[in-house]
């Protein structure tokens, strides 16, 4: 776990999954499959073996409909394909948590992050997106103990 500054605007293009929080997993899986199948339609992908899951800051305690974006980072936005969205993430301070373990237990990494932030004088900065980085070490298709991902949460110093 570490605190990092992301110094420049980053841009993403991908598929939106909208669903009630309790049923979001299936929609996310479908959106990632569509994203991978349509990868060649997206221009300026920074790294085709790295995808991102991006969520707005309205997740905590939200029992209603939520959005989750399955994306590739792009060097610049150009001709967003039909049915896709683009997102910009602004420069900000983030917590960076490395998680290794089954997909079904990813929330334990968020619990760990919340505790670490509290103990170290930080709090979530609920004005920016959260995002998860997935690469060839991420095994989302089944609950594998070797699954790896990196979680970024927007944070600020507690006042």
C-alpha positions in Angstrom: 0.0 0.0 0.0 1.4 3.4 -0.9 0.2 6.9 -1.7 0.9 8.1 -5.2 0.3 11.3 -7.2 -1.0 10.9 -10.8 0.3 14.1 -12.3 -1.5 14.3 -15.6 -5.0 13.7 -17.1 -5.4 10.1 -18.2 -8.0 9.0 -20.8 -9.9 5.8 -21.2 -12.3 4.3 -23.7 -14.6 1.4 -23.0 -17.9 -0.2 -22.2 -20.3 0.9 -19.4 -21.9 -1.7 -17.2 -25.0 -0.4 -15.4 -26.7 -2.6 -12.8 -27.9 -2.8 -9.2 -24.8 -3.1 -7.1 -25.8 -6.6 -5.9 -25.9 -7.9 -9.5 -23.1 -5.9 -11.0 -20.6 -8.8 -11.4 -22.4 -10.4 -14.3 -22.8 -7.1 -16.2 -19.1 -6.4 -15.6 -18.1 -9.8 -17.1 -20.3 -9.2 -20.1 -18.9 -5.6 -20.6 -15.3 -6.9 -20.4 -16.0 -9.6 -23.0 -17.5 -7.0 -25.3 -14.5 -4.7 -24.7 -11.9 -7.4 -25.6 -14.0 -8.5 -28.6 -14.1 -4.9 -29.9 -10.5 -3.9 -29.0 -9.6 -3.3 -32.6 -12.2 -0.5 -32.9 -10.5 1.6 -30.2 -7.7 3.9 -31.4 -4.6 4.9 -29.5 -4.6 2.1 -26.9 -1.6 2.6 -24.6 -1.2 -1.1 -23.7 -3.5 -3.7 -25.2 -2.7 -6.3 -22.4 -3.8 -3.9 -19.7 -7.5 -3.1 -18.9 -9.1 -0.9 -16.3 -12.2 -1.1 -14.2 -13.4 2.4 -13.3 -16.1 3.3 -10.9 -17.6 6.6 -9.9 -17.3 7.8 -6.3 -21.0 6.9 -5.5 -20.5 3.2 -4.6 -20.4 3.3 -0.8 -23.7 2.2 0.6 -25.4 2.6 -2.8 -28.1 -0.1 -3.2 -29.4 1.3 -6.4 -28.2 1.4 -10.0 -24.4 2.0 -10.4 -22.1 2.3 -13.3 -18.8 0.5 -13.8 -16.6 1.2 -16.8 -14.5 -1.5 -18.5 -11.8 0.3 -20.4 -8.5 0.6 -22.1 -6.2 3.6 -21.4 -5.7 5.6 -24.6 -3.0 8.2 -25.4 -5.7 10.4 -26.9 -9.4 10.3 -27.6 -10.2 9.7 -31.2 -13.5 8.5 -32.7 -15.0 6.8 -29.8 -16.7 3.6 -31.2 -20.5 3.3 -31.2 -21.9 2.3 -27.9 -18.6 3.0 -26.0 -17.8 5.8 -23.6 -14.7 7.9 -22.8 -13.5 9.0 -19.4 -10.9 11.4 -18.2 -9.3 11.0 -14.8 -7.9 14.2 -13.5 -4.5 14.6 -11.7 -5.0 13.6 -8.1 -3.5 11.8 -5.1 -4.4 8.0 -4.9 -3.8 5.1 -2.6 -2.3 2.2 -4.5 -3.1 -1.2 -3.1 -1.7 -4.4 -4.6 -4.2 -7.3 -4.2 -3.4 -11.0 -4.7 -6.3 -13.4 -4.1 -9.6 -14.6 -5.4 -11.8 -12.1 -7.2 -14.7 -12.8 -4.8 -12.6 -11.4 -2.0 -11.4 -8.2 -3.6 -13.5 -6.2 -1.1 -10.9 -7.2 1.6 -8.4 -5.1 -0.2 -10.7 -2.1 0.1 -11.2 -2.9 3.8 -7.5 -3.0 4.2 -7.1 0.3 2.4 -9.8 2.0 4.5 -8.1 0.9 7.7 -4.6 2.0 6.4 -5.9 5.4 5.4 -7.6 6.0 8.8 -4.4 5.0 10.6 -2.2 7.2 8.5 -4.2 10.4 8.4 -6.0 10.0 5.0 -9.6 9.8 3.9 -11.2 9.0 0.6 -11.6 12.0 -1.7 -15.1 11.3 -3.0 -14.9 13.6 -6.0 -13.0 11.4 -8.4 -13.3 7.9 -9.9 -11.8 4.8 -8.3 -10.0 2.4 -10.7 -8.5 -1.1 -10.8 -5.7 -2.1 -13.1 -5.8 -5.6 -14.7 -3.0 -7.2 -16.7 -1.8 -10.7 -17.6 -1.6 -11.6 -13.9 -5.3 -10.9 -13.4 -7.4 -14.1 -13.5 -11.0 -12.9 -13.4 -12.6 -15.9 -15.0 -12.6 -18.0 -11.8 -11.7 -17.5 -8.2 -8.0 -18.1 -8.4 -5.7 -17.5 -5.4 -3.0 -16.3 -7.9 -5.2 -13.5 -9.2 -3.5 -10.1 -9.0 -4.7 -6.5 -9.5 -3.9 -3.0 -8.4 -6.5 -0.8 -6.8 -6.4 3.0 -7.0 -8.6 5.1 -4.6 -8.7 8.9 -4.6 -7.5 10.2 -1.2 -6.7 13.4 0.6 -5.1 14.2 3.9 -7.6 14.3 6.8 -8.2 17.8 8.1 
